[in-house]
Amino acid sequence: MEAPVAVGQEYGRLLVSLDGKVIVDEALVALEPVPEGGFFKRLLDMIKLFFIGLFS
């Protein structure tokens, strides 16, 4: 996920099943807003993600 994130925005679904029977089927939604970071925050995040990509 990338910022910005709005409250209530759906990001996926949680599906739990047992023996072929669906037990839980719920939306995964943001509970808190996450604003987009400033220039230096985004730059630092890009550097971190670059190195994580190298070693994963």
PyMOL Python script that loads the backbone (N, CA, C, O; Angstrom):
from pymol import cmd

cmd.read_pdbstr("""\
ATOM      1  N   MET A   1       0.836  -1.173   0.000  1.00  0.00           N
ATOM      2  CA  MET A   1       0.000   0.000   0.000  1.00  0.00           C
ATOM      3  C   MET A   1       0.879   1.234   0.000  1.00  0.00           C
ATOM      4  O   MET A   1       1.978   1.250   0.554  1.00  0.00           O
ATOM      5  N   GLU A   2       0.368   2.241  -0.626  1.00  0.00           N
ATOM      6  CA  GLU A   2       1.070   3.515  -0.637  1.00  0.00           C
ATOM      7  C   GLU A   2       0.151   4.606  -0.143  1.00  0.00           C
ATOM      8  O   GLU A   2      -1.057   4.574  -0.378  1.00  0.00           O
ATOM      9  N   ALA A   3       0.734   5.574   0.545  1.00  0.00           N
ATOM     10  CA  ALA A   3      -0.032   6.718   1.051  1.00  0.00           C
ATOM     11  C   ALA A   3      -0.376   7.632  -0.110  1.00  0.00           C
ATOM     12  O   ALA A   3       0.341   7.624  -1.110  1.00  0.00           O
ATOM     13  N   PRO A   4      -1.390   8.383  -0.027  1.00  0.00           N
ATOM     14  CA  PRO A   4      -2.279   8.599   1.115  1.00  0.00           C
ATOM     15  C   PRO A   4      -3.346   7.524   1.202  1.00  0.00           C
ATOM     16  O   PRO A   4      -3.764   6.940   0.203  1.00  0.00           O
ATOM     17  N   VAL A   5      -3.776   7.283   2.451  1.00  0.00           N
ATOM     18  CA  VAL A   5      -4.816   6.297   2.736  1.00  0.00           C
ATOM     19  C   VAL A   5      -5.974   7.031   3.402  1.00  0.00           C
ATOM     20  O   VAL A   5      -5.769   7.792   4.347  1.00  0.00           O
ATOM     21  N   ALA A   6      -7.175   6.806   2.915  1.00  0.00           N
ATOM     22  CA  ALA A   6      -8.357   7.447   3.488  1.00  0.00           C
ATOM     23  C   ALA A   6      -9.076   6.472   4.411  1.00  0.00           C
ATOM     24  O   ALA A   6      -9.067   5.262   4.186  1.00  0.00           O
ATOM     25  N   VAL A   7      -9.699   7.015   5.454  1.00  0.00           N
ATOM     26  CA  VAL A   7     -10.478   6.183   6.378  1.00  0.00           C
ATOM     27  C   VAL A   7     -11.607   5.503   5.608  1.00  0.00           C
ATOM     28  O   VAL A   7     -12.307   6.139   4.820  1.00  0.00           O
ATOM     29  N   GLY A   8     -11.771   4.212   5.846  1.00  0.00           N
ATOM     30  CA  GLY A   8     -12.840   3.458   5.208  1.00  0.00           C
ATOM     31  C   GLY A   8     -12.498   2.910   3.837  1.00  0.00           C
ATOM     32  O   GLY A   8     -13.301   2.186   3.249  1.00  0.00           O
ATOM     33  N   GLN A   9     -11.314   3.239   3.309  1.00  0.00           N
ATOM     34  CA  GLN A   9     -10.913   2.748   1.994  1.00  0.00           C
ATOM     35  C   GLN A   9     -10.652   1.243   2.079  1.00  0.00           C
ATOM     36  O   GLN A   9      -9.927   0.791   2.966  1.00  0.00           O
ATOM     37  N   GLU A  10     -11.233   0.472   1.170  1.00  0.00           N
ATOM     38  CA  GLU A  10     -11.073  -0.979   1.177  1.00  0.00           C
ATOM     39  C   GLU A  10      -9.780  -1.366   0.470  1.00  0.00           C
ATOM     40  O   GLU A  10      -9.478  -0.870  -0.615  1.00  0.00           O
ATOM     41  N   TYR A  11      -9.012  -2.274   1.110  1.00  0.00           N
ATOM     42  CA  TYR A  11      -7.732  -2.699   0.554  1.00  0.00           C
ATOM     43  C   TYR A  11      -7.671  -4.184   0.260  1.00  0.00           C
ATOM     44  O   TYR A  11      -6.650  -4.676  -0.221  1.00  0.00           O
ATOM     45  N   GLY A  12      -8.722  -4.892   0.535  1.00  0.00           N
ATOM     46  CA  GLY A  12      -8.721  -6.320   0.264  1.00  0.00           C
ATOM     47  C   GLY A  12      -9.836  -6.986   1.034  1.00  0.00           C
ATOM     48  O   GLY A  12     -10.702  -6.325   1.606  1.00  0.00           O
ATOM     49  N   ARG A  13      -9.800  -8.295   1.041  1.00  0.00           N
ATOM     50  CA  ARG A  13     -10.819  -9.066   1.760  1.00  0.00           C
ATOM     51  C   ARG A  13     -10.127 -10.171   2.545  1.00  0.00           C
ATOM     52  O   ARG A  13      -9.100 -10.705   2.126  1.00  0.00           O
ATOM     53  N   LEU A  14     -10.709 -10.500   3.685  1.00  0.00           N
ATOM     54  CA  LEU A  14     -10.250 -11.610   4.499  1.00  0.00           C
ATOM     55  C   LEU A  14     -11.257 -12.727   4.325  1.00  0.00           C
ATOM     56  O   LEU A  14     -12.441 -12.561   4.619  1.00  0.00           O
ATOM     57  N   LEU A  15     -10.783 -13.863   3.847  1.00  0.00           N
ATOM     58  CA  LEU A  15     -11.647 -15.011   3.608  1.00  0.00           C
ATOM     59  C   LEU A  15     -11.090 -16.191   4.399  1.00  0.00           C
ATOM     60  O   LEU A  15      -9.973 -16.642   4.149  1.00  0.00           O
ATOM     61  N   VAL A  16     -11.872 -16.683   5.349  1.00  0.00           N
ATOM     62  CA  VAL A  16     -11.477 -17.831   6.166  1.00  0.00           C
ATOM     63  C   VAL A  16     -12.473 -18.944   5.890  1.00  0.00           C
ATOM     64  O   VAL A  16     -13.686 -18.752   5.983  1.00  0.00           O
ATOM     65  N   SER A  17     -11.940 -20.116   5.546  1.00  0.00           N
ATOM     66  CA  SER A  17     -12.831 -21.251   5.281  1.00  0.00           C
ATOM     67  C   SER A  17     -12.303 -22.491   5.995  1.00  0.00           C
ATOM     68  O   SER A  17     -11.109 -22.624   6.263  1.00  0.00           O
ATOM     69  N   LEU A  18     -13.225 -23.384   6.289  1.00  0.00           N
ATOM     70  CA  LEU A  18     -12.889 -24.638   6.940  1.00  0.00           C
ATOM     71  C   LEU A  18     -13.697 -25.734   6.278  1.00  0.00           C
ATOM     72  O   LEU A  18     -14.926 -25.678   6.238  1.00  0.00           O
ATOM     73  N   ASP A  19     -13.002 -26.727   5.760  1.00  0.00           N
ATOM     74  CA  ASP A  19     -13.641 -27.843   5.060  1.00  0.00           C
ATOM     75  C   ASP A  19     -14.540 -27.366   3.918  1.00  0.00           C
ATOM     76  O   ASP A  19     -15.614 -27.921   3.688  1.00  0.00           O
ATOM     77  N   GLY A  20     -14.094 -26.343   3.214  1.00  0.00           N
ATOM     78  CA  GLY A  20     -14.843 -25.831   2.075  1.00  0.00           C
ATOM     79  C   GLY A  20     -15.989 -24.900   2.429  1.00  0.00           C
ATOM     80  O   GLY A  20     -16.646 -24.372   1.532  1.00  0.00           O
ATOM     81  N   LYS A  21     -16.244 -24.687   3.715  1.00  0.00           N
ATOM     82  CA  LYS A  21     -17.329 -23.796   4.147  1.00  0.00           C
ATOM     83  C   LYS A  21     -16.740 -22.465   4.586  1.00  0.00           C
ATOM     84  O   LYS A  21     -15.825 -22.426   5.409  1.00  0.00           O
ATOM     85  N   VAL A  22     -17.263 -21.374   4.037  1.00  0.00           N
ATOM     86  CA  VAL A  22     -16.762 -20.040   4.371  1.00  0.00           C
ATOM     87  C   VAL A  22     -17.235 -19.666   5.771  1.00  0.00           C
ATOM     88  O   VAL A  22     -18.432 -19.665   6.059  1.00  0.00           O
ATOM     89  N   ILE A  23     -16.273 -19.348   6.634  1.00  0.00           N
ATOM     90  CA  ILE A  23     -16.577 -18.959   8.004  1.00  0.00           C
ATOM     91  C   ILE A  23     -16.610 -17.432   8.131  1.00  0.00           C
ATOM     92  O   ILE A  23     -17.504 -16.870   8.763  1.00  0.00           O
ATOM     93  N   VAL A  24     -15.621 -16.774   7.521  1.00  0.00           N
ATOM     94  CA  VAL A  24     -15.514 -15.322   7.585  1.00  0.00           C
ATOM     95  C   VAL A  24     -15.211 -14.790   6.196  1.00  0.00           C
ATOM     96  O   VAL A  24     -14.342 -15.312   5.498  1.00  0.00           O
ATOM     97  N   ASP A  25     -15.929 -13.754   5.799  1.00  0.00           N
ATOM     98  CA  ASP A  25     -15.660 -13.041   4.546  1.00  0.00           C
ATOM     99  C   ASP A  25     -15.884 -11.559   4.836  1.00  0.00           C
ATOM    100  O   ASP A  25     -17.009 -11.065   4.763  1.00  0.00           O
ATOM    101  N   GLU A  26     -14.794 -10.854   5.168  1.00  0.00           N
ATOM    102  CA  GLU A  26     -14.880  -9.460   5.580  1.00  0.00           C
ATOM    103  C   GLU A  26     -13.944  -8.591   4.756  1.00  0.00           C
ATOM    104  O   GLU A  26     -12.898  -9.047   4.294  1.00  0.00           O
ATOM    105  N   ALA A  27     -14.330  -7.342   4.580  1.00  0.00           N
ATOM    106  CA  ALA A  27     -13.487  -6.365   3.893  1.00  0.00           C
ATOM    107  C   ALA A  27     -12.392  -5.876   4.838  1.00  0.00           C
ATOM    108  O   ALA A  27     -12.628  -5.721   6.036  1.00  0.00           O
ATOM    109  N   LEU A  28     -11.203  -5.635   4.305  1.00  0.00           N
ATOM    110  CA  LEU A  28     -10.110  -5.042   5.061  1.00  0.00           C
ATOM    111  C   LEU A  28     -10.090  -3.560   4.727  1.00  0.00           C
ATOM    112  O   LEU A  28      -9.779  -3.176   3.600  1.00  0.00           O
ATOM    113  N   VAL A  29     -10.420  -2.734   5.701  1.00  0.00           N
ATOM    114  CA  VAL A  29     -10.535  -1.297   5.476  1.00  0.00           C
ATOM    115  C   VAL A  29      -9.587  -0.534   6.392  1.00  0.00           C
ATOM    116  O   VAL A  29      -9.218  -1.012   7.465  1.00  0.00           O
ATOM    117  N   ALA A  30      -9.201   0.654   5.952  1.00  0.00           N
ATOM    118  CA  ALA A  30      -8.331   1.516   6.745  1.00  0.00           C
ATOM    119  C   ALA A  30      -9.128   2.130   7.884  1.00  0.00           C
ATOM    120  O   ALA A  30     -10.212   2.673   7.673  1.00  0.00           O
ATOM    121  N   LEU A  31      -8.582   2.040   9.096  1.00  0.00           N
ATOM    122  CA  LEU A  31      -9.249   2.601  10.266  1.00  0.00           C
ATOM    123  C   LEU A  31      -8.778   4.018  10.574  1.00  0.00           C
ATOM    124  O   LEU A  31      -9.479   4.783  11.236  1.00  0.00           O
ATOM    125  N   GLU A  32      -7.582   4.360  10.088  1.00  0.00           N
ATOM    126  CA  GLU A  32      -7.021   5.684  10.338  1.00  0.00           C
ATOM    127  C   GLU A  32      -6.463   6.250   9.038  1.00  0.00           C
ATOM    128  O   GLU A  32      -5.980   5.500   8.189  1.00  0.00           O
ATOM    129  N   PRO A  33      -6.529   7.566   8.881  1.00  0.00           N
ATOM    130  CA  PRO A  33      -5.952   8.163   7.674  1.00  0.00           C
ATOM    131  C   PRO A  33      -4.422   8.180   7.758  1.00  0.00           C
ATOM    132  O   PRO A  33      -3.850   8.319   8.839  1.00  0.00           O
ATOM    133  N   VAL A  34      -3.782   8.037   6.614  1.00  0.00           N
ATOM    134  CA  VAL A  34      -2.320   8.125   6.527  1.00  0.00           C
ATOM    135  C   VAL A  34      -2.004   9.109   5.412  1.00  0.00           C
ATOM    136  O   VAL A  34      -2.198   8.804   4.235  1.00  0.00           O
ATOM    137  N   PRO A  35      -1.516  10.295   5.782  1.00  0.00           N
ATOM    138  CA  PRO A  35      -1.212  11.285   4.747  1.00  0.00           C
ATOM    139  C   PRO A  35       0.061  10.921   3.990  1.00  0.00           C
ATOM    140  O   PRO A  35       0.891  10.149   4.469  1.00  0.00           O
ATOM    141  N   GLU A  36       0.190  11.485   2.816  1.00  0.00           N
ATOM    142  CA  GLU A  36       1.410  11.283   2.030  1.00  0.00           C
ATOM    143  C   GLU A  36       2.552  12.026   2.714  1.00  0.00           C
ATOM    144  O   GLU A  36       2.375  13.147   3.189  1.00  0.00           O
ATOM    145  N   GLY A  37       3.712  11.401   2.761  1.00  0.00           N
ATOM    146  CA  GLY A  37       4.870  12.024   3.396  1.00  0.00           C
ATOM    147  C   GLY A  37       5.444  13.139   2.547  1.00  0.00           C
ATOM    148  O   GLY A  37       5.137  13.264   1.362  1.00  0.00           O
ATOM    149  N   GLY A  38       6.273  13.937   3.167  1.00  0.00           N
ATOM    150  CA  GLY A  38       6.959  15.008   2.460  1.00  0.00           C
ATOM    151  C   GLY A  38       8.057  14.452   1.563  1.00  0.00           C
ATOM    152  O   GLY A  38       8.245  13.239   1.474  1.00  0.00           O
ATOM    153  N   PHE A  39       8.773  15.342   0.906  1.00  0.00           N
ATOM    154  CA  PHE A  39       9.807  14.946  -0.055  1.00  0.00           C
ATOM    155  C   PHE A  39      10.866  14.043   0.585  1.00  0.00           C
ATOM    156  O   PHE A  39      11.185  12.986   0.041  1.00  0.00           O
ATOM    157  N   PHE A  40      11.414  14.451   1.734  1.00  0.00           N
ATOM    158  CA  PHE A  40      12.496  13.683   2.344  1.00  0.00           C
ATOM    159  C   PHE A  40      11.998  12.351   2.909  1.00  0.00           C
ATOM    160  O   PHE A  40      12.733  11.365   2.870  1.00  0.00           O
ATOM    161  N   LYS A  41      10.788  12.295   3.425  1.00  0.00           N
ATOM    162  CA  LYS A  41      10.202  11.047   3.911  1.00  0.00           C
ATOM    163  C   LYS A  41      10.041  10.059   2.761  1.00  0.00           C
ATOM    164  O   LYS A  41      10.369   8.881   2.898  1.00  0.00           O
ATOM    165  N   ARG A  42       9.531  10.543   1.623  1.00  0.00           N
ATOM    166  CA  ARG A  42       9.359   9.665   0.462  1.00  0.00           C
ATOM    167  C   ARG A  42      10.712   9.193  -0.068  1.00  0.00           C
ATOM    168  O   ARG A  42      10.846   8.038  -0.472  1.00  0.00           O
ATOM    169  N   LEU A  43      11.710  10.071  -0.070  1.00  0.00           N
ATOM    170  CA  LEU A  43      13.044   9.707  -0.526  1.00  0.00           C
ATOM    171  C   LEU A  43      13.642   8.618   0.365  1.00  0.00           C
ATOM    172  O   LEU A  43      14.205   7.646  -0.139  1.00  0.00           O
ATOM    173  N   LEU A  44      13.524   8.773   1.675  1.00  0.00           N
ATOM    174  CA  LEU A  44      14.030   7.780   2.611  1.00  0.00           C
ATOM    175  C   LEU A  44      13.301   6.451   2.424  1.00  0.00           C
ATOM    176  O   LEU A  44      13.935   5.396   2.449  1.00  0.00           O
ATOM    177  N   ASP A  45      11.990   6.484   2.237  1.00  0.00           N
ATOM    178  CA  ASP A  45      11.224   5.258   2.014  1.00  0.00           C
ATOM    179  C   ASP A  45      11.645   4.563   0.731  1.00  0.00           C
ATOM    180  O   ASP A  45      11.727   3.335   0.697  1.00  0.00           O
ATOM    181  N   MET A  46      11.915   5.326  -0.329  1.00  0.00           N
ATOM    182  CA  MET A  46      12.361   4.724  -1.590  1.00  0.00           C
ATOM    183  C   MET A  46      13.703   4.022  -1.409  1.00  0.00           C
ATOM    184  O   MET A  46      13.912   2.933  -1.945  1.00  0.00           O
ATOM    185  N   ILE A  47      14.615   4.640  -0.653  1.00  0.00           N
ATOM    186  CA  ILE A  47      15.930   4.033  -0.398  1.00  0.00           C
ATOM    187  C   ILE A  47      15.765   2.746   0.404  1.00  0.00           C
ATOM    188  O   ILE A  47      16.395   1.735   0.093  1.00  0.00           O
ATOM    189  N   LYS A  48      14.915   2.778   1.443  1.00  0.00           N
ATOM    190  CA  LYS A  48      14.674   1.571   2.243  1.00  0.00           C
ATOM    191  C   LYS A  48      14.106   0.448   1.385  1.00  0.00           C
ATOM    192  O   LYS A  48      14.567  -0.691   1.465  1.00  0.00           O
ATOM    193  N   LEU A  49      13.118   0.761   0.572  1.00  0.00           N
ATOM    194  CA  LEU A  49      12.497  -0.262  -0.270  1.00  0.00           C
ATOM    195  C   LEU A  49      13.487  -0.817  -1.290  1.00  0.00           C
ATOM    196  O   LEU A  49      13.430  -2.002  -1.620  1.00  0.00           O
ATOM    197  N   PHE A  50      14.390   0.016  -1.790  1.00  0.00           N
ATOM    198  CA  PHE A  50      15.413  -0.439  -2.730  1.00  0.00           C
ATOM    199  C   PHE A  50      16.290  -1.510  -2.084  1.00  0.00           C
ATOM    200  O   PHE A  50      16.536  -2.561  -2.675  1.00  0.00           O
ATOM    201  N   PHE A  51      16.764  -1.231  -0.851  1.00  0.00           N
ATOM    202  CA  PHE A  51      17.637  -2.191  -0.190  1.00  0.00           C
ATOM    203  C   PHE A  51      16.888  -3.430   0.262  1.00  0.00           C
ATOM    204  O   PHE A  51      17.453  -4.524   0.250  1.00  0.00           O
ATOM    205  N   ILE A  52      15.643  -3.292   0.656  1.00  0.00           N
ATOM    206  CA  ILE A  52      14.835  -4.461   1.010  1.00  0.00           C
ATOM    207  C   ILE A  52      14.666  -5.358  -0.223  1.00  0.00           C
ATOM    208  O   ILE A  52      14.711  -6.583  -0.115  1.00  0.00           O
ATOM    209  N   GLY A  53      14.471  -4.737  -1.395  1.00  0.00           N
ATOM    210  CA  GLY A  53      14.330  -5.495  -2.633  1.00  0.00           C
ATOM    211  C   GLY A  53      15.609  -6.226  -3.015  1.00  0.00           C
ATOM    212  O   GLY A  53      15.549  -7.300  -3.614  1.00  0.00           O
ATOM    213  N   LEU A  54      16.748  -5.668  -2.683  1.00  0.00           N
ATOM    214  CA  LEU A  54      18.023  -6.317  -2.995  1.00  0.00           C
ATOM    215  C   LEU A  54      18.231  -7.588  -2.181  1.00  0.00           C
ATOM    216  O   LEU A  54      18.817  -8.552  -2.674  1.00  0.00           O
ATOM    217  N   PHE A  55      17.757  -7.594  -0.949  1.00  0.00           N
ATOM    218  CA  PHE A  55      18.047  -8.692  -0.040  1.00  0.00           C
ATOM    219  C   PHE A  55      16.867  -9.629   0.202  1.00  0.00           C
ATOM    220  O   PHE A  55      16.938 -10.495   1.073  1.00  0.00           O
ATOM    221  N   SER A  56      15.793  -9.468  -0.550  1.00  0.00           N
ATOM    222  CA  SER A  56      14.666 -10.373  -0.330  1.00  0.00           C
ATOM    223  C   SER A  56      14.418 -11.250  -1.538  1.00  0.00           C
ATOM    224  O   SER A  56      13.503 -12.074  -1.525  1.00  0.00           O
TER     225      SER A  56
END
""", "prot")
cmd.dss("prot")
cmd.show_as("cartoon", "prot")
cmd.util.cbc("prot")
cmd.orient("prot")
